[in-house]
Amino acid sequence: MESQNVELVKSLYEAFGKGDMPGVLGVMTDDIVWHEAEGMPYGGVYHGSDEIVQNVFGPIVEDLPDFAVAPEEFMASGSTVAVVIRYSGTAKTTGITLNLPAVHVWDIRDGKIARFRQFVDTVKFREAVPTEVAGRS
């Protein structure tokens, strides 16, 4: 079961890397709860794929046109998969290049992703994309 959960999460990163939003959203439950770290320009808790696209995916690609997420290590325990990742990209407004490690925690329910939690150095991220630049306060 744990290996299936890891493969599911890997498929999400692969789809995201290809810009395949239907593939990304297709592995999520309809009622997914997305916890973007407080302090991020996109910080908050979002429910469902529409809120995630509107408040996270759309803005981040606008702010960092070459934004990428590279998974480095996968760890599974039951229905939870933790992934050490690296964010990269160059901020459109500040020109600062982002190269920042983070941890994503994914909870799986009935073969789909039901919850996401992000752990990242928000101060470092906001050096590249200040909240004010991202249109958030």
N, CA, C and O atoms as a GROMACS GRO file, in nm:
protein
  548
    1MET      N    1   0.082  -0.121   0.000
    1MET     CA    2   0.000   0.000   0.000
    1MET      C    3   0.086   0.126   0.000
    1MET      O    4   0.058   0.221  -0.074
    2GLU      N    5   0.192   0.128   0.084
    2GLU     CA    6   0.278   0.245   0.089
    2GLU      C    7   0.343   0.272  -0.045
    2GLU      O    8   0.354   0.388  -0.087
    3SER      N    9   0.387   0.168  -0.114
    3SER     CA   10   0.452   0.188  -0.244
    3SER      C   11   0.353   0.244  -0.346
    3SER      O   12   0.391   0.325  -0.431
    4GLN      N   13   0.226   0.202  -0.339
    4GLN     CA   14   0.124   0.258  -0.428
    4GLN      C   15   0.103   0.406  -0.399
    4GLN      O   16   0.085   0.486  -0.491
    5ASN      N   17   0.105   0.442  -0.270
    5ASN     CA   18   0.088   0.582  -0.234
    5ASN      C   19   0.204   0.667  -0.284
    5ASN      O   20   0.184   0.778  -0.332
    6VAL      N   21   0.326   0.614  -0.273
    6VAL     CA   22   0.443   0.686  -0.324
    6VAL      C   23   0.430   0.704  -0.475
    6VAL      O   24   0.459   0.812  -0.527
    7GLU      N   25   0.389   0.600  -0.545
    7GLU     CA   26   0.374   0.609  -0.691
    7GLU      C   27   0.268   0.713  -0.728
    7GLU      O   28   0.285   0.786  -0.826
    8LEU      N   29   0.161   0.721  -0.653
    8LEU     CA   30   0.057   0.821  -0.678
    8LEU      C   31   0.114   0.962  -0.665
    8LEU      O   32   0.090   1.046  -0.751
    9VAL      N   33   0.189   0.986  -0.558
    9VAL     CA   34   0.247   1.118  -0.536
    9VAL      C   35   0.352   1.148  -0.644
    9VAL      O   36   0.358   1.260  -0.694
   10LYS      N   37   0.432   1.050  -0.680
   10LYS     CA   38   0.529   1.069  -0.788
   10LYS      C   39   0.459   1.110  -0.918
   10LYS      O   40   0.508   1.195  -0.992
   11SER      N   41   0.343   1.048  -0.944
   11SER     CA   42   0.270   1.081  -1.068
   11SER      C   43   0.224   1.227  -1.067
   11SER      O   44   0.219   1.291  -1.172
   12LEU      N   45   0.191   1.279  -0.950
   12LEU     CA   46   0.152   1.420  -0.939
   12LEU      C   47   0.269   1.510  -0.974
   12LEU      O   48   0.254   1.604  -1.052
   13TYR      N   49   0.388   1.483  -0.919
   13TYR     CA   50   0.505   1.564  -0.950
   13TYR      C   51   0.542   1.556  -1.098
   13TYR      O   52   0.580   1.656  -1.159
   14GLU      N   53   0.530   1.436  -1.156
   14GLU     CA   54   0.561   1.421  -1.298
   14GLU      C   55   0.464   1.503  -1.383
   14GLU      O   56   0.505   1.570  -1.478
   15ALA      N   57   0.336   1.497  -1.349
   15ALA     CA   58   0.236   1.575  -1.423
   15ALA      C   59   0.262   1.724  -1.407
   15ALA      O   60   0.254   1.799  -1.505
   16PHE      N   61   0.292   1.768  -1.285
   16PHE     CA   62   0.320   1.910  -1.261
   16PHE      C   63   0.440   1.955  -1.343
   16PHE      O   64   0.439   2.063  -1.403
   17GLY      N   65   0.544   1.874  -1.346
   17GLY     CA   66   0.664   1.906  -1.422
   17GLY      C   67   0.640   1.921  -1.571
   17GLY      O   68   0.712   1.994  -1.638
   18LYS      N   69   0.538   1.853  -1.623
   18LYS     CA   70   0.504   1.860  -1.765
   18LYS      C   71   0.400   1.969  -1.792
   18LYS      O   72   0.363   1.993  -1.907
   19GLY      N   73   0.352   2.036  -1.686
   19GLY     CA   74   0.247   2.135  -1.704
   19GLY      C   75   0.111   2.073  -1.728
   19GLY      O   76   0.021   2.138  -1.782
   20ASP      N   77   0.094   1.948  -1.690
   20ASP     CA   78  -0.030   1.873  -1.711
   20ASP      C   79  -0.124   1.893  -1.592
   20ASP      O   80  -0.131   1.808  -1.503
   21MET      N   81  -0.196   2.006  -1.591
   21MET     CA   82  -0.285   2.036  -1.478
   21MET      C   83  -0.397   1.935  -1.464
   21MET      O   84  -0.431   1.900  -1.351
   22PRO      N   85  -0.459   1.886  -1.573
   22PRO     CA   86  -0.560   1.782  -1.554
   22PRO      C   87  -0.502   1.658  -1.485
   22PRO      O   88  -0.570   1.594  -1.405
   23GLY      N   89  -0.377   1.623  -1.517
   23GLY     CA   90  -0.312   1.510  -1.452
   23GLY      C   91  -0.286   1.536  -1.304
   23GLY      O   92  -0.300   1.446  -1.221
   24VAL      N   93  -0.248   1.659  -1.271
   24VAL     CA   94  -0.226   1.696  -1.130
   24VAL      C   95  -0.358   1.690  -1.054
   24VAL      O   96  -0.367   1.624  -0.951
   25LEU      N   97  -0.458   1.757  -1.106
   25LEU     CA   98  -0.586   1.766  -1.036
   25LEU      C   99  -0.659   1.632  -1.035
   25LEU      O  100  -0.740   1.606  -0.945
   26GLY      N  101  -0.632   1.548  -1.132
   26GLY     CA  102  -0.699   1.419  -1.142
   26GLY      C  103  -0.664   1.320  -1.032
   26GLY      O  104  -0.738   1.225  -1.009
   27VAL      N  105  -0.551   1.341  -0.965
   27VAL     CA  106  -0.514   1.249  -0.856
   27VAL      C  107  -0.560   1.300  -0.720
   27VAL      O  108  -0.529   1.240  -0.617
   28MET      N  109  -0.634   1.411  -0.718
   28MET     CA  110  -0.684   1.469  -0.593
   28MET      C  111  -0.831   1.436  -0.573
   28MET      O  112  -0.907   1.423  -0.670
   29THR      N  113  -0.871   1.421  -0.446
   29THR     CA  114  -1.013   1.405  -0.417
   29THR      C  115  -1.085   1.537  -0.446
   29THR      O  116  -1.022   1.643  -0.449
   30ASP      N  117  -1.214   1.531  -0.467
   30ASP     CA  118  -1.291   1.653  -0.491
   30ASP      C  119  -1.287   1.747  -0.371
   30ASP      O  120  -1.295   1.869  -0.386
   31ASP      N  121  -1.274   1.689  -0.252
   31ASP     CA  122  -1.276   1.770  -0.130
   31ASP      C  123  -1.137   1.788  -0.068
   31ASP      O  124  -1.125   1.805   0.053
   32ILE      N  125  -1.033   1.784  -0.151
   32ILE     CA  126  -0.897   1.799  -0.100
   32ILE      C  127  -0.883   1.926  -0.016
   32ILE      O  128  -0.943   2.030  -0.046
   33VAL      N  129  -0.805   1.916   0.090
   33VAL     CA  130  -0.774   2.030   0.175
   33VAL      C  131  -0.625   2.060   0.155
   33VAL      O  132  -0.541   1.974   0.180
   34TRP      N  133  -0.594   2.180   0.111
   34TRP     CA  134  -0.459   2.221   0.074
   34TRP      C  135  -0.410   2.325   0.173
   34TRP      O  136  -0.465   2.435   0.181
   35HIS      N  137  -0.307   2.291   0.248
   35HIS     CA  138  -0.248   2.381   0.348
   35HIS      C  139  -0.119   2.441   0.291
   35HIS      O  140  -0.013   2.379   0.298
   36GLU      N  141  -0.129   2.560   0.236
   36GLU     CA  142  -0.011   2.632   0.190
   36GLU      C  143   0.044   2.706   0.311
   36GLU      O  144  -0.032   2.771   0.383
   37ALA      N  145   0.175   2.697   0.335
   37ALA     CA  146   0.235   2.749   0.458
   37ALA      C  147   0.198   2.894   0.484
   37ALA      O  148   0.201   2.978   0.394
   38GLU      N  149   0.164   2.922   0.610
   38GLU     CA  150   0.141   3.060   0.651
   38GLU      C  151   0.270   3.137   0.630
   38GLU      O  152   0.378   3.084   0.657
   39GLY      N  153   0.260   3.259   0.584
   39GLY     CA  154   0.378   3.338   0.556
   39GLY      C  155   0.418   3.334   0.409
   39GLY      O  156   0.495   3.418   0.364
   40MET      N  157   0.366   3.236   0.335
   40MET     CA  158   0.389   3.233   0.191
   40MET      C  159   0.300   3.338   0.125
   40MET      O  160   0.195   3.373   0.179
   41PRO      N  161   0.341   3.389   0.008
   41PRO     CA  162   0.252   3.483  -0.062
   41PRO      C  163   0.116   3.421  -0.092
   41PRO      O  164   0.016   3.492  -0.108
   42TYR      N  165   0.112   3.288  -0.101
   42TYR     CA  166  -0.011   3.215  -0.134
   42TYR      C  167  -0.065   3.140  -0.012
   42TYR      O  168  -0.149   3.052  -0.026
   43GLY      N  169  -0.016   3.176   0.106
   43GLY     CA  170  -0.048   3.102   0.228
   43GLY      C  171  -0.196   3.098   0.259
   43GLY      O  172  -0.270   3.193   0.232
   44GLY      N  173  -0.237   2.987   0.316
   44GLY     CA  174  -0.376   2.969   0.356
   44GLY      C  175  -0.419   2.826   0.339
   44GLY      O  176  -0.342   2.740   0.298
   45VAL      N  177  -0.544   2.802   0.372
   45VAL     CA  178  -0.603   2.670   0.358
   45VAL      C  179  -0.709   2.679   0.248
   45VAL      O  180  -0.797   2.764   0.252
   46TYR      N  181  -0.697   2.591   0.150
   46TYR     CA  182  -0.786   2.593   0.035
   46TYR      C  183  -0.857   2.459   0.024
   46TYR      O  184  -0.802   2.354   0.055
   47HIS      N  185  -0.982   2.466  -0.022
   47HIS     CA  186  -1.066   2.347  -0.032
   47HIS      C  187  -1.106   2.326  -0.177
   47HIS      O  188  -1.169   2.412  -0.238
   48GLY      N  189  -1.069   2.211  -0.230
   48GLY     CA  190  -1.105   2.178  -0.367
   48GLY      C  191  -1.009   2.236  -0.469
   48GLY      O  192  -0.938   2.333  -0.443
   49SER      N  193  -1.008   2.174  -0.586
   49SER     CA  194  -0.911   2.210  -0.689
   49SER      C  195  -0.929   2.352  -0.743
   49SER      O  196  -0.830   2.416  -0.779
   50ASP      N  197  -1.052   2.402  -0.750
   50ASP     CA  198  -1.072   2.538  -0.801
   50ASP      C  199  -1.000   2.640  -0.714
   50ASP      O  200  -0.936   2.731  -0.766
   51GLU      N  201  -1.012   2.626  -0.581
   51GLU     CA  202  -0.944   2.720  -0.491
   51GLU      C  203  -0.792   2.707  -0.500
   51GLU      O  204  -0.721   2.806  -0.491
   52ILE      N  205  -0.743   2.585  -0.519
   52ILE     CA  206  -0.598   2.562  -0.530
   52ILE      C  207  -0.545   2.628  -0.657
   52ILE      O  208  -0.443   2.696  -0.653
   53VAL      N  209  -0.612   2.608  -0.768
   53VAL     CA  210  -0.569   2.668  -0.894
   53VAL      C  211  -0.573   2.820  -0.885
   53VAL      O  212  -0.479   2.887  -0.926
   54GLN      N  213  -0.682   2.874  -0.831
   54GLN     CA  214  -0.699   3.019  -0.824
   54GLN      C  215  -0.600   3.085  -0.728
   54GLN      O  216  -0.549   3.192  -0.758
   55ASN      N  217  -0.572   3.022  -0.614
   55ASN     CA  218  -0.494   3.087  -0.509
   55ASN      C  219  -0.348   3.044  -0.500
   55ASN      O  220  -0.268   3.111  -0.435
   56VAL      N  221  -0.312   2.933  -0.565
   56VAL     CA  222  -0.175   2.883  -0.556
   56VAL      C  223  -0.114   2.864  -0.695
   56VAL      O  224  -0.022   2.937  -0.733
   57PHE      N  225  -0.165   2.770  -0.772
   57PHE     CA  226  -0.102   2.735  -0.899
   57PHE      C  227  -0.099   2.852  -0.997
   57PHE      O  228   0.005   2.881  -1.057
   58GLY      N  229  -0.210   2.920  -1.013
   58GLY     CA  230  -0.215   3.034  -1.105
   58GLY      C  231  -0.119   3.145  -1.065
   58GLY      O  232  -0.036   3.186  -1.146
   59PRO      N  233  -0.128   3.193  -0.940
   59PRO     CA  234  -0.038   3.302  -0.899
   59PRO      C  235   0.109   3.265  -0.901
   59PRO      O  236   0.193   3.347  -0.937
   60ILE      N  237   0.144   3.143  -0.861
   60ILE     CA  238   0.286   3.109  -0.854
   60ILE      C  239   0.349   3.107  -0.992
   60ILE      O  240   0.464   3.147  -1.008
   61VAL      N  241   0.276   3.061  -1.093
   61VAL     CA  242   0.330   3.058  -1.229
   61VAL      C  243   0.339   3.201  -1.284
   61VAL      O  244   0.426   3.231  -1.365
   62GLU      N  245   0.250   3.287  -1.241
   62GLU     CA  246   0.257   3.428  -1.280
   62GLU      C  247   0.380   3.495  -1.218
   62GLU      O  248   0.450   3.571  -1.284
   63ASP      N  249   0.405   3.466  -1.091
   63ASP     CA  250   0.516   3.529  -1.019
   63ASP      C  251   0.652   3.468  -1.054
   63ASP      O  252   0.753   3.539  -1.054
   64LEU      N  253   0.655   3.339  -1.084
   64LEU     CA  254   0.778   3.266  -1.118
   64LEU      C  255   0.750   3.186  -1.245
   64LEU      O  256   0.720   3.067  -1.236
   65PRO      N  257   0.760   3.247  -1.362
   65PRO     CA  258   0.721   3.179  -1.486
   65PRO      C  259   0.792   3.045  -1.511
   65PRO      O  260   0.736   2.956  -1.575
   66ASP      N  261   0.914   3.030  -1.460
   66ASP     CA  262   0.987   2.905  -1.479
   66ASP      C  263   0.988   2.821  -1.352
   66ASP      O  264   1.080   2.742  -1.330
   67PHE      N  265   0.888   2.837  -1.268
   67PHE     CA  266   0.880   2.766  -1.141
   67PHE      C  267   0.884   2.616  -1.162
   67PHE      O  268   0.818   2.562  -1.251
   68ALA      N  269   0.964   2.548  -1.078
   68ALA     CA  270   0.974   2.402  -1.086
   68ALA      C  271   0.983   2.345  -0.945
   68ALA      O  272   1.031   2.410  -0.852
   69VAL      N  273   0.935   2.224  -0.932
   69VAL     CA  274   0.942   2.149  -0.806
   69VAL      C  275   1.013   2.017  -0.837
   69VAL      O  276   0.966   1.938  -0.919
   70ALA      N  277   1.127   1.996  -0.770
   70ALA     CA  278   1.203   1.872  -0.794
   70ALA      C  279   1.201   1.787  -0.668
   70ALA      O  280   1.262   1.824  -0.567
   71PRO      N  281   1.133   1.673  -0.672
   71PRO     CA  282   1.135   1.584  -0.556
   71PRO      C  283   1.273   1.521  -0.540
   71PRO      O  284   1.336   1.480  -0.638
   72GLU      N  285   1.319   1.513  -0.415
   72GLU     CA  286   1.452   1.458  -0.386
   72GLU      C  287   1.444   1.328  -0.306
   72GLU      O  288   1.529   1.241  -0.320
   73GLU      N  289   1.343   1.315  -0.221
   73GLU     CA  290   1.332   1.195  -0.137
   73GLU      C  291   1.187   1.174  -0.098
   73GLU      O  292   1.117   1.268  -0.060
   74PHE      N  293   1.142   1.048  -0.108
   74PHE     CA  294   1.006   1.010  -0.071
   74PHE      C  295   1.010   0.920   0.052
   74PHE      O  296   1.093   0.829   0.060
   75MET      N  297   0.922   0.947   0.148
   75MET     CA  298   0.910   0.865   0.268
   75MET      C  299   0.762   0.838   0.292
   75MET      O  300   0.680   0.930   0.290
   76ALA      N  301   0.728   0.712   0.315
   76ALA     CA  302   0.588   0.676   0.334
   76ALA      C  303   0.567   0.609   0.468
   76ALA      O  304   0.651   0.533   0.516
   77SER      N  305   0.452   0.638   0.527
   77SER     CA  306   0.408   0.572   0.649
   77SER      C  307   0.256   0.558   0.640
   77SER      O  308   0.184   0.657   0.654
   78GLY      N  309   0.210   0.439   0.617
   78GLY     CA  310   0.067   0.418   0.603
   78GLY      C  311   0.013   0.496   0.485
   78GLY      O  312   0.061   0.482   0.373
   79SER      N  313  -0.088   0.577   0.510
   79SER     CA  314  -0.152   0.653   0.403
   79SER      C  315  -0.091   0.792   0.385
   79SER      O  316  -0.148   0.876   0.315
   80THR      N  317   0.025   0.818   0.447
   80THR     CA  318   0.091   0.948   0.437
   80THR      C  319   0.224   0.933   0.365
   80THR      O  320   0.300   0.839   0.390
   81VAL      N  321   0.250   1.028   0.274
   81VAL     CA  322   0.378   1.032   0.202
   81VAL      C  323   0.439   1.170   0.225
   81VAL      O  324   0.376   1.271   0.196
   82ALA      N  325   0.562   1.172   0.276
   82ALA     CA  326   0.637   1.297   0.292
   82ALA      C  327   0.742   1.302   0.183
   82ALA      O  328   0.805   1.201   0.151
   83VAL      N  329   0.762   1.420   0.127
   83VAL     CA  330   0.857   1.434   0.017
   83VAL      C  331   0.945   1.556   0.043
   83VAL      O  332   0.896   1.667   0.063
   84VAL      N  333   1.076   1.534   0.043
   84VAL     CA  334   1.170   1.645   0.046
   84VAL      C  335   1.183   1.692  -0.098
   84VAL      O  336   1.215   1.613  -0.187
   85ILE      N  337   1.157   1.819  -0.120
   85ILE     CA  338   1.156   1.874  -0.256
   85ILE      C  339   1.247   1.996  -0.262
   85ILE      O  340   1.298   2.042  -0.160
   86ARG      N  341   1.267   2.045  -0.382
   86ARG     CA  342   1.340   2.170  -0.401
   86ARG      C  343   1.262   2.256  -0.499
   86ARG      O  344   1.229   2.213  -0.610
   87TYR      N  345   1.231   2.380  -0.456
   87TYR     CA  346   1.168   2.478  -0.544
   87TYR      C  347   1.277   2.552  -0.619
   87TYR      O  348   1.382   2.583  -0.563
   88SER      N  349   1.252   2.583  -0.746
   88SER     CA  350   1.344   2.667  -0.822
   88SER      C  351   1.263   2.754  -0.918
   88SER      O  352   1.148   2.724  -0.951
   89GLY      N  353   1.326   2.859  -0.960
   89GLY     CA  354   1.264   2.951  -1.054
   89GLY      C  355   1.317   3.091  -1.031
   89GLY      O  356   1.380   3.118  -0.929
   90THR      N  357   1.290   3.180  -1.125
   90THR     CA  358   1.332   3.319  -1.114
   90THR      C  359   1.208   3.407  -1.104
   90THR      O  360   1.120   3.402  -1.190
   91ALA      N  361   1.204   3.487  -1.000
   91ALA     CA  362   1.088   3.574  -0.978
   91ALA      C  363   1.082   3.683  -1.085
   91ALA      O  364   1.182   3.750  -1.113
   92LYS      N  365   0.966   3.699  -1.143
   92LYS     CA  366   0.947   3.795  -1.252
   92LYS      C  367   0.972   3.938  -1.205
   92LYS      O  368   1.036   4.016  -1.277
   93THR      N  369   0.925   3.974  -1.089
   93THR     CA  370   0.934   4.113  -1.045
   93THR      C  371   1.068   4.149  -0.984
   93THR      O  372   1.122   4.256  -1.013
   94THR      N  373   1.124   4.061  -0.901
   94THR     CA  374   1.250   4.093  -0.832
   94THR      C  375   1.373   4.043  -0.907
   94THR      O  376   1.483   4.094  -0.885
   95GLY      N  377   1.357   3.944  -0.995
   95GLY     CA  378   1.471   3.885  -1.064
   95GLY      C  379   1.552   3.790  -0.978
   95GLY      O  380   1.656   3.740  -1.022
   96ILE      N  381   1.507   3.766  -0.855
   96ILE     CA  382   1.579   3.677  -0.765
   96ILE      C  383   1.554   3.532  -0.804
   96ILE      O  384   1.440   3.492  -0.830
   97THR      N  385   1.663   3.454  -0.808
   97THR     CA  386   1.653   3.312  -0.838
   97THR      C  387   1.628   3.234  -0.710
   97THR      O  388   1.699   3.250  -0.611
   98LEU      N  389   1.527   3.153  -0.715
   98LEU     CA  390   1.486   3.071  -0.601
   98LEU      C  391   1.550   2.933  -0.613
   98LEU      O  392   1.545   2.871  -0.719
   99ASN      N  393   1.608   2.885  -0.503
   99ASN     CA  394   1.662   2.750  -0.495
   99ASN      C  395   1.644   2.710  -0.348
   99ASN      O  396   1.734   2.730  -0.266
  100LEU      N  397   1.528   2.653  -0.317
  100LEU     CA  398   1.486   2.641  -0.179
  100LEU      C  399   1.431   2.502  -0.147
  100LEU      O  400   1.338   2.456  -0.214
  101PRO      N  401   1.487   2.435  -0.045
  101PRO     CA  402   1.430   2.306  -0.007
  101PRO      C  403   1.301   2.326   0.072
  101PRO      O  404   1.280   2.429   0.136
  102ALA      N  405   1.215   2.225   0.067
  102ALA     CA  406   1.090   2.226   0.142
  102ALA      C  407   1.047   2.082   0.164
  102ALA      O  408   1.107   1.989   0.110
  103VAL      N  409   0.943   2.065   0.243
  103VAL     CA  410   0.884   1.933   0.264
  103VAL      C  411   0.735   1.942   0.234
  103VAL      O  412   0.666   2.034   0.279
  104HIS      N  413   0.688   1.847   0.157
  104HIS     CA  414   0.546   1.831   0.129
  104HIS      C  415   0.498   1.705   0.198
  104HIS      O  416   0.566   1.602   0.195
  105VAL      N  417   0.381   1.712   0.260
  105VAL     CA  418   0.321   1.594   0.322
  105VAL      C  419   0.184   1.574   0.257
  105VAL      O  420   0.100   1.663   0.256
  106TRP      N  421   0.166   1.454   0.204
  106TRP     CA  422   0.045   1.418   0.129
  106TRP      C  423  -0.028   1.307   0.203
  106TRP      O  424   0.033   1.208   0.243
  107ASP      N  425  -0.158   1.322   0.222
  107ASP     CA  426  -0.241   1.218   0.283
  107ASP      C  427  -0.332   1.159   0.175
  107ASP      O  428  -0.399   1.232   0.103
  108ILE      N  429  -0.332   1.027   0.167
  108ILE     CA  430  -0.404   0.955   0.063
  108ILE      C  431  -0.530   0.892   0.123
  108ILE      O  432  -0.527   0.836   0.232
  109ARG      N  433  -0.640   0.902   0.048
  109ARG     CA  434  -0.766   0.838   0.088
  109ARG      C  435  -0.829   0.776  -0.036
  109ARG      O  436  -0.852   0.844  -0.136
  110ASP      N  437  -0.856   0.648  -0.029
  110ASP     CA  438  -0.921   0.577  -0.139
  110ASP      C  439  -0.849   0.596  -0.273
  110ASP      O  440  -0.913   0.615  -0.376
  111GLY      N  441  -0.716   0.592  -0.270
  111GLY     CA  442  -0.638   0.600  -0.392
  111GLY      C  443  -0.621   0.738  -0.451
  111GLY      O  444  -0.574   0.752  -0.564
  112LYS      N  445  -0.659   0.841  -0.376
  112LYS     CA  446  -0.642   0.979  -0.424
  112LYS      C  447  -0.585   1.065  -0.311
  112LYS      O  448  -0.590   1.028  -0.194
  113ILE      N  449  -0.531   1.178  -0.348
  113ILE     CA  450  -0.473   1.270  -0.249
  113ILE      C  451  -0.585   1.352  -0.187
  113ILE      O  452  -0.660   1.421  -0.257
  114ALA      N  453  -0.596   1.345  -0.053
  114ALA     CA  454  -0.704   1.413   0.018
  114ALA      C  455  -0.656   1.535   0.096
  114ALA      O  456  -0.736   1.623   0.130
  115ARG      N  457  -0.524   1.541   0.125
  115ARG     CA  458  -0.473   1.657   0.200
  115ARG      C  459  -0.327   1.680   0.165
  115ARG      O  460  -0.250   1.586   0.146
  116PHE      N  461  -0.290   1.809   0.157
  116PHE     CA  462  -0.153   1.852   0.132
  116PHE      C  463  -0.114   1.950   0.241
  116PHE      O  464  -0.191   2.038   0.279
  117ARG      N  465   0.010   1.933   0.292
  117ARG     CA  466   0.068   2.029   0.387
  117ARG      C  467   0.208   2.064   0.341
  117ARG      O  468   0.284   1.977   0.299
  118GLN      N  469   0.241   2.192   0.348
  118GLN     CA  470   0.369   2.242   0.302
  118GLN      C  471   0.449   2.299   0.418
  118GLN      O  472   0.395   2.370   0.504
  119PHE      N  473   0.579   2.266   0.421
  119PHE     CA  474   0.670   2.318   0.523
  119PHE      C  475   0.791   2.375   0.450
  119PHE      O  476   0.864   2.302   0.383
  120VAL      N  477   0.812   2.508   0.463
  120VAL     CA  478   0.914   2.576   0.384
  120VAL      C  479   0.960   2.700   0.457
  120VAL      O  480   0.888   2.754   0.541
  121ASP      N  481   1.080   2.746   0.427
  121ASP     CA  482   1.131   2.872   0.481
  121ASP      C  483   1.060   2.984   0.407
  121ASP      O  484   1.104   3.025   0.299
  122THR      N  485   0.952   3.035   0.465
  122THR     CA  486   0.871   3.135   0.397
  122THR      C  487   0.945   3.268   0.382
  122THR      O  488   0.919   3.342   0.287
  123VAL      N  489   1.036   3.298   0.472
  123VAL     CA  490   1.112   3.422   0.462
  123VAL      C  491   1.198   3.419   0.335
  123VAL      O  492   1.201   3.516   0.260
  124LYS      N  493   1.266   3.308   0.311
  124LYS     CA  494   1.348   3.295   0.190
  124LYS      C  495   1.262   3.303   0.064
  124LYS      O  496   1.302   3.367  -0.034
  125PHE      N  497   1.145   3.240   0.066
  125PHE     CA  498   1.058   3.244  -0.051
  125PHE      C  499   1.012   3.388  -0.076
  125PHE      O  500   1.009   3.434  -0.190
  126ARG      N  501   0.978   3.458   0.032
  126ARG     CA  502   0.927   3.595   0.017
  126ARG      C  503   1.036   3.694  -0.021
  126ARG      O  504   1.006   3.806  -0.064
  127GLU      N  505   1.162   3.657  -0.005
  127GLU     CA  506   1.269   3.744  -0.058
  127GLU      C  507   1.258   3.749  -0.210
  127GLU      O  508   1.281   3.854  -0.270
  128ALA      N  509   1.224   3.638  -0.271
  128ALA     CA  510   1.208   3.633  -0.416
  128ALA      C  511   1.073   3.690  -0.459
  128ALA      O  512   1.065   3.766  -0.555
  129VAL      N  513   0.969   3.653  -0.387
  129VAL     CA  514   0.832   3.696  -0.421
  129VAL      C  515   0.770   3.760  -0.297
  129VAL      O  516   0.699   3.694  -0.221
  130PRO      N  517   0.795   3.889  -0.277
  130PRO     CA  518   0.734   3.956  -0.162
  130PRO      C  519   0.582   3.951  -0.170
  130PRO      O  520   0.524   3.957  -0.278
  131THR      N  521   0.518   3.939  -0.055
  131THR     CA  522   0.372   3.930  -0.051
  131THR      C  523   0.308   4.048  -0.125
  131THR      O  524   0.208   4.030  -0.194
  132GLU      N  525   0.365   4.166  -0.110
  132GLU     CA  526   0.308   4.284  -0.175
  132GLU      C  527   0.316   4.272  -0.327
  132GLU      O  528   0.224   4.314  -0.398
  133VAL      N  529   0.426   4.216  -0.376
  133VAL     CA  530   0.442   4.198  -0.521
  133VAL      C  531   0.341   4.097  -0.573
  133VAL      O  532   0.287   4.112  -0.682
  134ALA      N  533   0.317   3.994  -0.493
  134ALA     CA  534   0.223   3.891  -0.533
  134ALA      C  535   0.078   3.936  -0.522
  134ALA      O  536  -0.014   3.860  -0.553
  135GLY      N  537   0.057   4.062  -0.478
  135GLY     CA  538  -0.078   4.116  -0.470
  135GLY      C  539  -0.154   4.069  -0.348
  135GLY      O  540  -0.277   4.068  -0.347
  136ARG      N  541  -0.080   4.029  -0.244
  136ARG     CA  542  -0.142   3.983  -0.122
  136ARG      C  543  -0.086   4.063  -0.006
  136ARG      O  544   0.025   4.115  -0.013
  137SER      N  545  -0.162   4.072   0.099
  137SER     CA  546  -0.112   4.144   0.216
  137SER      C  547  -0.112   4.056   0.337
  137SER      O  548  -0.073   4.100   0.446
   0.00000   0.00000   0.00000
